[in-house]
Amino acid sequence: MNMKRILPLLLSLAMALALCACGSQSSSDGAQTSVSGSTGVEDGVLTVGMECAYAPYNWTQMDDSNGAVPISNVPGSYANGYDVMIAKKICEANGWKLEIVSSAWESLTPAVQAGSMDANIAGQSMTADRLNEVDMAGPYYYANTVCLTTKDSPYANAKSIADLAGGTCTNWYDSCLPQITGANIIAPADSAPAMIMQLQTGTVDFVCTDMPTAKAAAARDDNLVILDFSGTDGDFQYPSEEKRAEEVNIGIAVRKGNTTLKDAINSVLETMTPDDFNALMDQAIAIQPEV
């Protein structure tokens, strides 16, 4: 074969390989990680993971009412809720299209780590353990810890955690329920709906959760009562402000080291106040499905 014809082809191949090498780098385990300056959204589509089953943060509905967005991996279904509203604001500000992917809770972090999701906007607390695995933008919500019980419960008029002594309960906050004297703590449910079902069926006397989840549940079931001890001596206590922040600050997960995407998200969140977040959450609770 004529070498004069082969040489240009070889040079073109070498240049293509060099460009690919500039766009990514390998971690010690061989996985590809974004280099500085890359967002992962160069295609103009922000791929966001969430359960689509954690009202009022996110849920699934069967039409596009109230601004719902198609779920890309569940044809014919749509996602809505506070997380979707926040995702839309981020995309509008950055000129991105939004893709929502439904994912099991335990699969969210691995998906961001692997790069199959650009971000998780899924009601995830900004815990130290999670921040060891991913970076997080935000907070995009500050969620007080409360208890939820039923109107006919002997704990319905509790004024402090001391009044909850001896109750059977469950939660997702390891540092909270152990503070209740004699509490019978059962294993946490796999999902928010399952946790609320434990309360409604009498499996537990009360649950410990965040205020939005409690408000959303109470809005659907008028037999539920929110116990909010915030700002009183009878509230749950934390060993430090940092630990308290882990429990109440909700963040957006991105791949470790993806500071460009993190900063782009934060540039939008920083224009919003806690009152803005609360108003948007109230909108989400108002439009959540009845079941």
Disulfide bonds with the S-S distance in Angstrom:
none
